[in-house]
Amino acid sequence: MIPPATSITDSQGAVWTVVNGSVYRNGVAEGNTYNVSMLIWYGGVIYHEGTGGQFYGWNGSNWFATNDPRLGGTSADGTTIPNASYIIDKVGAIWTVANGVVLRSKAAVGTTSNVALLLWYGGKLWYQSSGGQFYVYTDSDQWLPCSDPRTPVSAASGTFHGINGHYDYRYSTTALVSIMQNLGCSTYRLGVTNDAAPLNAVVNLAKAFQPTGLKLFALIDLGIRDDNNVLFTSESAAYTWGWQNGAAIAAALAPHGVTMYECGNELTRDPAIIRDSTTAGTKLVDFNNANWPLMRGVMRGMIDGVKSMQPNAQCGINFCVADVAASDALWDGVQPDGTSGHPTVRWDLTTWHNYEVYGDLFNIGSDGSGPGFDLPTYCKARYGKPFLITEWNTGPEKSQSYRADYITSRYASYYQARKTKNIQSAMYYDLDSGDATYGLMIDGVTLNQPYNAFVSYIAGHPDN
């Protein structure tokens, strides 16, 4: 280190010095440096500290901004202040607490006060106020209220092993019951609308399931457009449509043991809602402000319609990729423009889709393919509701052997988390896709590698 040394010899034999506040290598000024207070050789790299305490490293041709290399890399999961004096996140930002305020790179972050604890956990920053309330920092530069993310929560048993189907399969209800029992699955998710063909088919399947103990998870497949495929004109119109359909579907299914409903399918990914489908959904600006009330309205309507017929039913709202900005905004009554005070959407089940292309659910990327975070842990702390993975699979182009390996590895990660992260169900997509793209069978003939992997995993991992 200079000082106290007067020179540093690197591993290539070059001699580094500091003269009048500038860095020299073998007597020649190296890059544009000034006011250098310290030069350090650390981990095989030359660094200097400049004005204001900013560190820079030399990559052989340029100086790049960095942290003091002696601080180390990303902090270990579970690091807290106090105990540690600083936390380093996945992008190298240094977080500290001074006078009860959270600082990032020495600047205040959002509005914080009376901070008693700062926590790095699951790829996110959380703080606890002196009054005991926890808050989490989001990609939309907000601190949102939550519970302690470290608290383990065990999901209720009985519905973990699940699979998706479709109402227009050519299988009889008796055959589907037998298939479900052979798979070892407890939960069958399929879409339904208030039209005669799908509703009658789902009612008949519910009747067949009821005496067997199998669970039918009804996806109310409504969107933000009317029967003419035209966007609703208002939140009120969308709400009314959702309410009417939700009430009718619940009235038909409730007598036959159906208690779980998913209110909408991938609505946050509708082109009228998501501005750019390649974004992960972790920022408010990812979503269309003008059309947002239409989605909120139909979601609220479906929930209220179901509850009007079946007050004890459990209703879920479905999200994709890493849509926490959408889930947070709906939960808190916030528009994508950041305004608050709008109607809230409150669900009983947090449901999510997790295809391989979206990333690892427990380390899923933020917008811009940024550093990952633990999505179920975030949702557990923010909403306090059971987490259900209602669709999961790899891509349609993958081989059967690849799919079989993926089933085994993904299923294991979901299963392991059910006792700590409140994951109540993992519903594979799907039973029969009519070809070898997703399903486990085609017209009753099994696709042996994925089918056997799926059945074997369930057989060895009871839902208890």
Sine and cosine of phi, psi and omega as CSV:
sin_phi,cos_phi,sin_psi,cos_psi,sin_omega,cos_omega
0.00,0.00,0.67,-0.74,0.14,-0.99
-0.91,-0.41,0.84,-0.54,-0.28,0.96
-0.94,0.34,0.20,-0.98,0.18,0.98
-1.00,0.07,-0.32,0.95,0.01,-1.00
-0.92,0.39,0.33,-0.95,0.05,-1.00
-0.98,-0.18,-0.25,0.97,0.06,-1.00
-0.42,-0.91,0.33,-0.95,0.05,-1.00
-0.77,-0.64,0.74,-0.67,0.09,-1.00
-0.96,-0.28,0.87,-0.49,-0.04,-1.00
-0.99,0.12,-0.05,-1.00,-0.10,-1.00
-0.94,0.34,-0.24,0.97,0.06,-1.00
-1.00,-0.08,0.00,1.00,0.00,-1.00
1.00,0.04,0.05,1.00,0.04,-1.00
-0.96,0.27,0.59,-0.80,-0.02,-1.00
-0.97,-0.25,0.84,-0.55,-0.03,-1.00
-0.96,-0.29,0.66,-0.75,0.04,-1.00
-0.64,-0.77,0.20,-0.98,0.10,-0.99
-0.84,-0.55,0.85,-0.53,-0.03,-1.00
-0.79,-0.61,0.86,-0.51,0.01,-1.00
0.78,0.62,0.65,0.76,0.07,-1.00
0.99,0.17,0.10,0.99,0.02,-1.00
-0.88,-0.47,0.46,-0.89,-0.05,-1.00
-1.00,-0.04,0.72,-0.69,0.03,-1.00
-0.84,-0.55,0.60,-0.80,0.09,-1.00
-0.85,-0.53,0.89,-0.46,-0.08,-1.00
0.80,0.60,0.64,0.77,0.09,-1.00
0.99,0.14,0.05,1.00,0.00,-1.00
-0.90,-0.44,0.74,-0.67,0.01,-1.00
-0.83,0.55,0.76,-0.65,-0.06,-1.00
-0.95,-0.31,0.98,-0.20,-0.03,-1.00
0.96,0.28,-0.10,-0.99,-0.03,-1.00
-0.99,-0.16,0.99,-0.14,0.00,-1.00
-0.80,-0.60,0.49,-0.87,0.05,-1.00
-0.35,-0.94,0.34,-0.94,-0.02,-1.00
0.79,0.61,0.58,0.82,0.01,-1.00
-0.96,0.28,0.84,-0.54,-0.02,-1.00
-0.99,-0.15,-0.31,0.95,-0.03,-1.00
-0.39,-0.92,0.62,-0.79,0.15,-0.99
-0.84,-0.54,0.70,-0.71,-0.09,-1.00
-0.66,-0.75,0.64,-0.77,0.11,-0.99
-0.97,-0.24,0.91,-0.41,-0.15,-0.99
-0.56,-0.83,0.82,-0.57,0.04,-1.00
0.88,0.48,0.48,0.88,0.02,-1.00
0.99,0.13,0.22,0.97,-0.02,-1.00
-0.74,-0.67,0.59,-0.81,0.12,-0.99
-1.00,0.03,0.75,-0.66,0.06,-1.00
-0.80,-0.60,0.46,-0.89,0.21,-0.98
-0.73,-0.69,0.47,-0.88,0.06,-1.00
-0.98,-0.22,0.81,-0.58,-0.04,-1.00
-0.94,-0.35,-0.40,-0.92,-0.05,-1.00
-0.85,0.53,0.71,-0.71,0.06,-1.00
0.97,0.25,0.14,0.99,0.04,-1.00
1.00,0.05,0.09,1.00,0.02,-1.00
-0.96,0.29,0.72,-0.70,0.04,-1.00
-0.99,-0.14,0.50,-0.87,0.06,-1.00
-0.70,-0.72,0.63,-0.77,0.05,-1.00
-0.93,-0.36,0.46,-0.89,-0.02,-1.00
-0.98,-0.17,0.84,-0.54,-0.04,-1.00
-0.98,-0.19,0.19,0.98,0.00,-1.00
0.96,-0.28,-0.33,0.94,0.03,-1.00
-0.63,-0.78,-0.38,0.93,-0.03,-1.00
-0.57,-0.82,0.33,-0.94,0.15,-0.99
-1.00,-0.04,0.72,-0.69,0.02,-1.00
-0.86,-0.52,0.64,-0.77,-0.01,-1.00
-0.93,0.38,0.65,-0.76,-0.02,-1.00
-0.39,-0.92,0.05,-1.00,0.11,-0.99
-1.00,0.09,0.21,-0.98,0.19,-0.98
-0.83,0.56,0.90,-0.44,-0.10,-0.99
-0.88,0.47,-0.35,0.94,-0.02,-1.00
-0.96,0.28,-0.22,0.98,0.00,-1.00
-0.97,0.24,-0.35,0.94,-0.03,-1.00
1.00,-0.07,-0.04,-1.00,-0.01,-1.00
-1.00,-0.04,-0.49,-0.87,-0.02,-1.00
-0.81,0.58,0.72,-0.70,-0.02,-1.00
-0.90,0.44,0.47,-0.88,0.04,-1.00
-0.91,0.42,0.59,-0.80,0.04,-1.00
-0.85,0.53,0.76,-0.65,-0.03,-1.00
0.99,-0.10,0.01,1.00,0.05,-1.00
-0.90,0.44,0.68,-0.74,-0.01,-1.00
-0.77,-0.63,0.44,-0.90,0.24,-0.97
-0.88,-0.47,0.87,-0.49,0.10,0.99
-0.96,0.29,0.00,-1.00,-0.24,-0.97
0.99,-0.16,-0.94,0.33,0.14,-0.99
-0.99,0.12,0.36,-0.93,0.06,-1.00
-1.00,-0.09,-0.22,0.97,0.02,-1.00
-0.39,-0.92,0.30,-0.95,0.09,-1.00
-0.79,-0.62,0.70,-0.71,0.08,-1.00
-0.94,-0.35,0.84,-0.55,-0.01,-1.00
-1.00,0.08,-0.12,-0.99,-0.13,-0.99
-0.95,0.31,-0.28,0.96,0.05,-1.00
-0.98,-0.21,0.14,0.99,0.08,-1.00
1.00,0.01,0.05,1.00,0.04,-1.00
-0.95,0.33,0.62,-0.79,-0.01,-1.00
-0.98,-0.19,0.84,-0.55,-0.02,-1.00
-0.95,-0.30,0.71,-0.71,0.04,-1.00
-0.65,-0.76,0.12,-0.99,0.08,-1.00
-0.79,-0.61,0.79,-0.61,0.03,-1.00
-0.70,-0.71,0.81,-0.58,0.02,-1.00
0.81,0.59,0.63,0.78,0.06,-1.00
0.97,0.22,0.20,0.98,-0.03,-1.00
-0.87,-0.49,0.66,-0.75,0.03,-1.00
-0.99,0.15,0.76,-0.65,0.02,-1.00
-0.87,-0.50,0.62,-0.78,0.15,-0.99
-0.85,-0.53,0.86,-0.51,-0.08,-1.00
0.78,0.63,0.67,0.75,0.10,-1.00
0.96,0.27,0.11,0.99,0.02,-1.00
-0.90,-0.45,0.61,-0.79,0.01,-1.00
-0.87,0.49,0.62,-0.78,-0.02,-1.00
-0.90,-0.44,0.93,-0.36,-0.04,-1.00
0.90,0.44,-0.34,-0.94,0.00,-1.00
-0.95,-0.31,0.95,-0.32,0.02,-1.00
-0.74,-0.67,0.45,-0.89,0.07,-1.00
-0.34,-0.94,0.38,-0.92,0.03,-1.00
0.79,0.61,0.65,0.76,-0.01,-1.00
-0.96,0.27,0.87,-0.49,0.00,-1.00
-0.99,-0.14,-0.42,0.91,-0.06,-1.00
-0.48,-0.88,0.72,-0.69,0.16,-0.99
-0.90,-0.44,0.75,-0.67,-0.16,-0.99
-0.79,-0.61,0.70,-0.71,0.16,-0.99
-0.96,-0.29,0.92,-0.40,-0.13,-0.99
-0.43,-0.90,0.77,-0.63,0.04,-1.00
0.88,0.47,0.49,0.87,0.02,-1.00
0.98,0.19,0.22,0.98,0.00,-1.00
-0.75,-0.66,0.38,-0.93,0.13,-0.99
-0.99,-0.14,0.73,-0.68,0.01,-1.00
-0.76,-0.65,0.54,-0.84,0.16,-0.99
-0.73,-0.68,0.45,-0.89,0.08,-1.00
-0.91,-0.42,0.78,-0.63,0.03,-1.00
-0.98,0.21,0.22,-0.98,0.01,-1.00
-0.89,0.46,-0.34,0.94,0.06,-1.00
-1.00,0.10,-0.10,1.00,0.08,-1.00
0.97,-0.26,-0.24,0.97,-0.03,-1.00
-0.96,0.28,0.69,-0.73,0.08,-1.00
-1.00,-0.10,0.48,-0.88,0.07,-1.00
-0.66,-0.75,0.49,-0.87,0.03,-1.00
-0.85,-0.53,0.59,-0.81,0.00,-1.00
-1.00,-0.03,0.72,-0.70,-0.09,-1.00
-0.92,-0.40,0.20,-0.98,0.04,-1.00
-0.92,0.38,-0.25,0.97,0.05,-1.00
-1.00,-0.02,0.29,0.96,0.06,-1.00
0.87,0.50,0.70,0.72,0.04,-1.00
-0.78,-0.63,0.50,-0.87,0.21,-0.98
-0.98,-0.20,0.88,-0.48,-0.07,-1.00
-0.92,-0.39,0.62,-0.79,-0.04,-1.00
-0.92,0.40,0.55,-0.83,-0.03,-1.00
-0.31,-0.95,-0.08,-1.00,0.12,-0.99
-0.98,-0.22,0.08,-1.00,0.02,-1.00
-0.90,0.43,0.90,-0.45,-0.08,-1.00
-0.93,0.36,-0.27,0.96,-0.06,-1.00
-0.98,0.19,-0.23,0.97,-0.06,-1.00
-0.95,0.32,0.89,-0.46,0.01,-1.00
-0.95,0.32,0.65,-0.76,0.03,-1.00
-0.76,-0.65,0.79,-0.61,-0.01,-1.00
-0.99,-0.12,0.79,-0.61,0.00,-1.00
-0.96,0.29,0.45,-0.89,0.09,-1.00
-0.90,0.43,0.59,-0.80,0.01,-1.00
-1.00,0.05,0.22,-0.98,0.10,-0.99
0.93,-0.37,-0.26,0.96,-0.02,-1.00
-0.73,-0.69,0.23,0.97,-0.15,-0.99
-0.91,0.41,-0.76,0.65,-0.09,-1.00
-0.99,0.12,0.93,-0.37,-0.07,-1.00
-0.67,-0.74,0.20,-0.98,0.01,-1.00
-0.46,-0.89,0.43,-0.90,0.03,-1.00
-1.00,-0.09,0.52,-0.85,0.12,-0.99
-0.62,-0.79,-0.16,-0.99,0.00,-1.00
-0.68,-0.73,0.55,-0.83,-0.11,-0.99
-0.92,0.40,-0.41,0.91,-0.09,-1.00
-0.99,-0.13,0.33,0.94,0.14,-0.99
-0.84,0.54,0.43,-0.90,0.04,-1.00
-1.00,0.06,0.01,1.00,0.04,-1.00
-0.96,0.28,0.60,-0.80,0.12,-0.99
-0.96,0.27,0.27,-0.96,0.04,-1.00
-0.89,0.46,-0.60,0.80,0.03,-1.00
-0.90,0.44,-0.67,0.75,0.02,-1.00
-0.91,0.42,-0.65,0.76,0.00,-1.00
-0.90,0.43,-0.63,0.78,0.07,-1.00
-0.87,0.50,-0.71,0.70,0.00,-1.00
-0.90,0.44,-0.67,0.74,0.02,-1.00
-0.88,0.48,-0.73,0.69,0.01,-1.00
-0.86,0.51,-0.68,0.73,-0.01,-1.00
-0.93,0.37,-0.60,0.80,0.04,-1.00
-0.93,0.37,-0.57,0.82,0.06,-1.00
-0.94,0.35,-0.51,0.86,-0.13,-0.99
1.00,0.01,0.20,0.98,-0.02,-1.00
-0.99,0.16,0.50,-0.87,0.07,-1.00
-0.95,-0.30,-0.38,0.93,-0.18,-0.98
-0.79,-0.61,0.72,-0.70,-0.03,-1.00
-0.82,-0.58,0.89,-0.46,-0.02,-1.00
-0.97,-0.23,0.75,-0.66,0.09,-1.00
-0.46,-0.89,0.47,-0.88,-0.07,-1.00
-0.98,0.17,0.48,-0.88,0.02,-1.00
-0.52,-0.86,0.58,-0.81,0.15,-0.99
-0.80,-0.60,0.10,-1.00,-0.02,-1.00
-1.00,0.04,0.69,0.73,0.11,-0.99
-0.93,-0.36,0.46,-0.89,-0.18,-0.98
-0.85,0.53,-0.76,0.65,-0.11,-0.99
-0.89,0.46,-0.82,0.57,0.00,-1.00
-0.91,0.41,-0.64,0.77,-0.06,-1.00
-0.92,0.40,-0.69,0.72,0.02,-1.00
-0.89,0.45,-0.65,0.76,0.00,-1.00
-0.90,0.45,-0.67,0.74,-0.02,-1.00
-0.94,0.33,-0.61,0.79,0.07,-1.00
-0.87,0.49,-0.71,0.71,0.00,-1.00
-0.89,0.45,-0.61,0.79,0.03,-1.00
-0.94,0.35,-0.63,0.78,0.05,-1.00
-0.87,0.49,-0.63,0.78,0.04,-1.00
-0.89,0.46,-0.64,0.77,0.00,-1.00
-0.95,0.32,-0.57,0.82,-0.02,-1.00
-0.96,0.30,-0.59,0.81,-0.22,-0.98
-0.80,0.61,-0.75,0.67,-0.03,-1.00
-0.97,0.25,-0.18,0.98,-0.06,-1.00
-1.00,-0.04,-0.26,0.97,-0.07,-1.00
1.00,0.03,-0.04,1.00,0.07,-1.00
-0.94,0.34,0.55,-0.84,-0.04,-1.00
-0.98,-0.22,0.75,-0.66,0.11,-0.99
-0.97,-0.24,0.86,-0.51,0.00,-1.00
-0.97,-0.24,0.95,-0.31,-0.13,-0.99
-1.00,0.02,0.87,-0.49,0.11,-0.99
-1.00,-0.01,0.93,-0.37,0.06,-1.00
-0.98,0.18,0.96,-0.27,-0.23,-0.97
-1.00,-0.05,0.94,0.33,0.06,-1.00
-0.94,-0.35,0.44,-0.90,0.04,-1.00
-0.81,-0.59,-0.43,-0.90,-0.09,-1.00
-0.96,-0.27,0.36,0.93,0.01,-1.00
-0.79,-0.61,0.46,-0.89,0.01,-1.00
-0.99,0.15,-0.15,-0.99,-0.05,-1.00
-0.90,0.43,-0.30,0.95,0.04,-1.00
-0.99,-0.11,0.20,0.98,0.02,-1.00
0.90,0.44,0.51,0.86,0.03,-1.00
-0.95,-0.30,0.69,-0.72,0.02,-1.00
-0.84,0.54,0.63,-0.78,0.07,-1.00
-0.87,0.50,0.46,-0.89,-0.08,-1.00
-1.00,0.09,-0.27,0.96,-0.05,-1.00
-0.33,-0.94,0.26,-0.97,0.09,-1.00
-0.89,0.46,-0.61,0.79,0.00,-1.00
-0.89,0.46,-0.69,0.73,0.02,-1.00
-0.91,0.42,-0.65,0.76,0.03,-1.00
-0.91,0.42,-0.65,0.76,0.02,-1.00
-0.88,0.48,-0.73,0.68,-0.02,-1.00
-0.86,0.50,-0.69,0.72,0.03,-1.00
-0.88,0.48,-0.72,0.69,0.01,-1.00
-0.89,0.46,-0.67,0.75,-0.04,-1.00
-0.90,0.43,-0.74,0.67,-0.04,-1.00
-0.86,0.50,-0.70,0.71,-0.02,-1.00
-0.95,0.31,-0.66,0.75,0.03,-1.00
-0.88,0.48,-0.68,0.73,0.00,-1.00
-0.91,0.43,-0.69,0.73,-0.03,-1.00
-0.91,0.42,-0.67,0.74,-0.03,-1.00
-0.93,0.37,-0.68,0.73,0.02,-1.00
-0.91,0.42,-0.62,0.78,0.02,-1.00
-0.88,0.48,-0.58,0.82,-0.01,-1.00
-0.98,0.21,-0.56,0.83,-0.13,-0.99
-1.00,-0.09,-0.47,0.88,-0.08,-1.00
-0.83,0.55,-0.64,0.77,-0.01,-1.00
-0.91,0.42,-0.18,0.98,-0.10,-1.00
-0.90,-0.43,0.44,0.90,0.19,-0.98
1.00,0.04,0.08,1.00,0.03,-1.00
-0.98,0.18,0.81,-0.59,-0.04,-1.00
-0.81,-0.59,-0.14,0.99,-0.08,-1.00
-0.85,-0.52,0.75,-0.66,-0.03,-1.00
-0.73,-0.69,0.64,-0.77,0.13,-0.99
-0.95,-0.33,0.86,-0.52,-0.17,-0.99
-0.99,-0.11,1.00,0.10,0.00,-1.00
0.97,-0.24,0.46,-0.89,-0.04,-1.00
-0.79,-0.61,0.92,-0.39,0.07,-1.00
0.81,0.59,0.62,0.78,-0.02,-1.00
-0.92,0.40,-0.51,0.86,0.02,-1.00
-0.93,0.38,-0.23,0.97,0.00,-1.00
-0.98,-0.21,0.10,0.99,0.10,-1.00
-0.89,0.46,0.68,-0.73,-0.01,-1.00
-0.84,0.55,-0.37,0.93,0.05,-1.00
-0.99,0.15,-0.16,0.99,-0.03,-1.00
-0.94,-0.35,-0.77,0.63,0.00,-1.00
-1.00,0.07,0.78,-0.63,-0.04,-1.00
-0.95,0.31,-0.61,0.79,-0.03,-1.00
-0.63,-0.78,0.92,-0.39,-0.11,-0.99
-0.91,0.41,-0.22,0.98,0.01,-1.00
-1.00,0.10,-0.16,0.99,0.03,-1.00
-0.98,0.18,0.43,-0.90,-0.09,-1.00
-0.99,0.13,-0.26,0.97,0.03,-1.00
1.00,0.05,0.40,0.92,-0.03,-1.00
-0.99,-0.10,-0.02,1.00,0.02,-1.00
-0.84,-0.54,0.60,-0.80,0.03,-1.00
-0.84,0.54,-0.61,0.79,-0.07,-1.00
-0.93,0.36,-0.10,1.00,0.06,-1.00
-0.95,0.33,-0.25,0.97,-0.19,-0.98
-0.89,-0.46,0.47,-0.88,-0.07,-1.00
-0.98,0.21,0.89,-0.45,-0.07,-1.00
-0.93,0.37,-0.64,0.76,-0.08,-1.00
-0.91,0.40,-0.63,0.78,-0.07,-1.00
-1.00,-0.03,-0.15,0.99,-0.04,-1.00
-0.80,0.60,-0.70,0.71,-0.02,-1.00
-0.87,0.49,-0.46,0.89,0.01,-1.00
-0.91,0.40,-0.69,0.72,0.05,-1.00
-0.91,0.41,-0.71,0.71,0.01,-1.00
-0.87,0.49,-0.66,0.75,-0.04,-1.00
-0.90,0.43,-0.73,0.68,-0.03,-1.00
-0.94,0.35,-0.55,0.83,0.07,-1.00
-0.90,0.43,-0.74,0.67,0.03,-1.00
-0.87,0.49,-0.66,0.75,-0.01,-1.00
-0.89,0.45,-0.70,0.71,0.02,-1.00
-0.87,0.49,-0.72,0.69,0.00,-1.00
-0.88,0.48,-0.76,0.65,-0.04,-1.00
-0.91,0.41,-0.59,0.81,0.04,-1.00
-0.90,0.44,-0.72,0.70,0.04,-1.00
-0.87,0.49,-0.72,0.69,-0.06,-1.00
-0.92,0.40,-0.45,0.89,0.02,-1.00
-0.91,0.41,-0.50,0.86,0.02,-1.00
-0.99,-0.11,-0.44,0.90,-0.16,-0.99
-0.57,-0.82,0.98,0.21,-0.14,-0.99
-0.83,0.56,-0.49,0.87,-0.06,-1.00
-1.00,-0.06,0.08,1.00,0.03,-1.00
-0.91,0.41,0.44,-0.90,0.08,-1.00
-0.97,-0.24,0.81,-0.58,-0.05,-1.00
-0.91,-0.41,0.73,-0.68,0.02,-1.00
-0.93,-0.37,0.43,-0.90,0.13,-0.99
-0.88,-0.48,0.71,-0.70,-0.18,-0.98
-0.98,-0.20,0.69,-0.73,0.04,-1.00
-0.75,-0.66,0.23,-0.97,-0.06,-1.00
-0.75,-0.66,0.19,-0.98,0.08,-1.00
0.73,0.68,-0.92,-0.39,0.03,-1.00
-0.76,-0.65,0.72,0.69,-0.16,-0.99
-0.94,0.35,0.70,0.71,-0.05,-1.00
-0.95,0.32,-0.41,0.91,0.08,-1.00
-0.92,0.39,-0.59,0.81,0.04,-1.00
-0.94,0.33,-0.74,0.68,-0.02,-1.00
-0.90,0.44,-0.66,0.75,0.04,-1.00
-0.89,0.46,-0.70,0.72,-0.05,-1.00
-0.91,0.42,-0.66,0.75,0.03,-1.00
-0.92,0.40,-0.69,0.72,-0.03,-1.00
-0.88,0.47,-0.62,0.79,-0.11,-0.99
-0.99,-0.14,-0.04,1.00,-0.02,-1.00
0.95,0.32,0.70,0.71,-0.05,-1.00
-0.90,-0.44,0.61,-0.79,0.11,-0.99
-1.00,0.05,0.34,-0.94,0.08,-1.00
-0.86,0.51,-0.36,0.93,0.06,-1.00
-0.99,0.16,0.02,1.00,0.05,-1.00
1.00,-0.05,-0.13,0.99,0.02,-1.00
-0.95,0.32,0.54,-0.84,-0.06,-1.00
-0.88,-0.48,-0.04,-1.00,0.02,-1.00
1.00,0.04,0.16,0.99,0.02,-1.00
-1.00,0.03,0.20,-0.98,0.03,-1.00
-0.83,0.55,0.59,-0.80,0.02,-1.00
-0.99,-0.11,0.44,-0.90,0.14,-0.99
-0.92,-0.40,0.89,-0.46,-0.01,-1.00
-0.87,-0.50,0.84,-0.54,-0.08,-1.00
-0.92,-0.39,0.25,-0.97,0.03,-1.00
-0.99,-0.12,-0.38,0.92,-0.03,-1.00
-0.72,-0.69,0.79,-0.61,0.12,-0.99
-1.00,0.02,0.90,-0.43,-0.05,-1.00
-0.89,-0.45,0.58,-0.82,-0.13,-0.99
-0.59,-0.81,0.49,-0.87,0.15,-0.99
-0.97,-0.26,0.65,-0.76,-0.07,-1.00
-0.64,-0.77,0.98,0.22,0.12,-0.99
-0.99,0.17,0.40,-0.92,-0.10,-0.99
-0.82,0.57,-0.61,0.79,-0.04,-1.00
-0.89,0.45,-0.39,0.92,0.02,-1.00
-0.96,0.27,-0.41,0.91,-0.03,-1.00
0.95,-0.32,0.10,-1.00,-0.01,-1.00
-0.92,0.38,0.83,-0.55,-0.04,-1.00
-0.83,0.55,-0.50,0.87,-0.07,-1.00
-1.00,-0.09,0.05,1.00,0.08,-1.00
-0.42,-0.91,0.80,0.60,-0.17,-0.99
-0.99,0.12,0.63,-0.78,-0.12,-0.99
-0.95,0.32,0.54,-0.84,0.11,-0.99
-1.00,0.10,0.04,-1.00,0.01,-1.00
-0.84,0.54,0.56,-0.83,-0.07,-1.00
0.96,0.27,0.37,0.93,-0.04,-1.00
0.83,0.56,0.57,0.82,-0.05,-1.00
-0.96,0.28,-0.12,-0.99,-0.08,-1.00
-0.87,0.49,0.57,-0.82,-0.08,-1.00
-0.99,0.14,0.29,-0.96,0.08,-1.00
-0.61,-0.80,0.26,-0.97,-0.06,-1.00
-1.00,0.06,0.98,-0.20,-0.11,-0.99
-0.91,0.41,-0.75,0.66,0.02,-1.00
-0.87,0.49,-0.60,0.80,0.04,-1.00
-0.90,0.44,-0.68,0.73,0.05,-1.00
-0.85,0.52,-0.76,0.65,-0.06,-1.00
-0.92,0.39,-0.61,0.79,0.05,-1.00
-0.85,0.53,-0.70,0.71,-0.05,-1.00
-0.97,0.25,-0.58,0.82,-0.06,-1.00
-0.98,0.20,-0.68,0.73,-0.17,-0.98
-0.92,-0.40,-0.39,0.92,0.06,-1.00
0.92,0.39,0.46,0.89,-0.02,-1.00
-0.89,-0.46,0.42,-0.91,0.07,-1.00
-0.84,0.54,0.58,-0.81,-0.04,-1.00
-0.96,-0.28,0.82,-0.58,0.00,-1.00
-0.85,-0.53,0.78,-0.62,0.09,-1.00
-1.00,-0.04,0.98,-0.19,-0.17,-0.99
-1.00,-0.01,-0.16,0.99,0.19,-0.98
-0.51,-0.86,0.72,-0.69,0.11,-0.99
-0.43,-0.90,0.58,-0.82,0.03,-1.00
0.03,-1.00,0.12,-0.99,0.18,-0.98
-1.00,-0.01,-0.19,-0.98,-0.07,-1.00
-0.99,0.17,0.37,-0.93,-0.05,-1.00
-0.92,0.40,-0.32,0.95,-0.06,-1.00
-1.00,0.08,-0.11,0.99,-0.10,-1.00
-0.97,0.26,0.46,-0.89,0.02,-1.00
-0.96,0.30,0.26,-0.96,0.00,-1.00
-0.92,0.40,-0.58,0.81,0.03,-1.00
-0.93,0.38,-0.66,0.75,0.04,-1.00
-0.88,0.47,-0.69,0.72,-0.02,-1.00
-0.89,0.46,-0.64,0.77,0.01,-1.00
-0.88,0.47,-0.70,0.71,0.03,-1.00
-0.90,0.43,-0.63,0.78,0.00,-1.00
-0.90,0.43,-0.68,0.73,0.03,-1.00
-0.82,0.57,-0.74,0.67,-0.04,-1.00
-0.90,0.44,-0.70,0.71,-0.07,-1.00
-0.96,0.29,-0.69,0.72,-0.02,-1.00
-0.93,0.38,-0.69,0.72,-0.01,-1.00
-0.84,0.54,-0.64,0.77,-0.01,-1.00
-0.88,0.47,-0.66,0.75,-0.02,-1.00
-0.93,0.37,-0.63,0.78,0.04,-1.00
-0.91,0.41,-0.71,0.70,-0.06,-1.00
-0.89,0.46,-0.68,0.74,-0.02,-1.00
-0.88,0.47,-0.55,0.83,-0.08,-1.00
-0.99,0.10,-0.10,1.00,-0.11,-0.99
-0.92,0.40,-0.42,0.91,-0.05,-1.00
-1.00,-0.08,-0.09,1.00,0.00,-1.00
-0.82,-0.57,-0.48,0.88,-0.12,-0.99
-0.90,-0.44,0.29,0.96,0.15,-0.99
0.89,0.45,0.56,0.83,0.04,-1.00
-1.00,0.07,0.95,-0.31,-0.13,-0.99
-1.00,0.07,-0.48,0.88,-0.08,-1.00
-0.42,-0.91,0.53,-0.85,0.11,-0.99
-0.75,-0.66,0.94,-0.34,-0.13,-0.99
-0.95,-0.31,0.95,-0.31,-0.04,-1.00
-0.92,0.40,0.60,-0.80,0.08,-1.00
-0.91,-0.41,0.91,-0.41,-0.03,1.00
-0.58,-0.81,-0.11,-0.99,-0.02,-1.00
-0.93,0.36,-0.78,0.62,-0.07,-1.00
-0.57,-0.82,0.93,-0.37,0.01,-1.00
-0.99,-0.13,0.13,0.99,0.01,-1.00
0.99,0.14,-0.13,0.99,0.02,-1.00
-0.41,-0.91,-0.23,-0.97,-0.08,-1.00
-1.00,-0.08,0.31,0.95,-0.08,-1.00
-0.97,0.23,-0.67,0.74,-0.08,-1.00
-0.74,-0.67,-0.61,0.79,-0.24,-0.97
-0.95,0.31,0.12,-0.99,0.06,-1.00
-0.99,-0.15,-0.25,0.97,0.01,-1.00
-0.45,-0.89,0.28,-0.96,0.08,-1.00
-0.77,-0.64,0.91,-0.41,-0.02,-1.00
0.77,0.64,0.67,0.74,0.08,-1.00
1.00,0.04,-0.17,0.99,0.04,-1.00
-1.00,-0.06,0.84,-0.54,-0.12,-0.99
-0.96,0.27,0.59,-0.81,0.21,-0.98
-1.00,0.03,0.98,-0.18,-0.35,-0.94
-0.84,0.54,-0.70,0.72,-0.10,-1.00
-0.92,0.40,-0.81,0.58,0.04,-1.00
-0.92,0.39,-0.61,0.79,0.00,-1.00
-0.87,0.49,-0.76,0.65,-0.03,-1.00
-0.90,0.43,-0.62,0.79,0.04,-1.00
-0.89,0.46,-0.67,0.74,-0.02,-1.00
-0.91,0.41,-0.78,0.63,-0.03,-1.00
-0.89,0.45,-0.67,0.75,-0.02,-1.00
-0.90,0.44,-0.65,0.76,-0.02,-1.00
-0.90,0.43,-0.72,0.70,0.00,-1.00
-0.88,0.48,-0.68,0.73,-0.04,-1.00
-0.87,0.50,-0.54,0.84,-0.05,-1.00
-1.00,-0.07,0.02,1.00,-0.08,-1.00
-0.66,-0.75,1.00,0.08,-0.06,-1.00
-0.91,0.42,0.48,-0.87,0.01,-1.00
-1.00,-0.01,0.99,0.12,0.01,-1.00
-0.63,-0.77,0.00,0.00,0.00,0.00
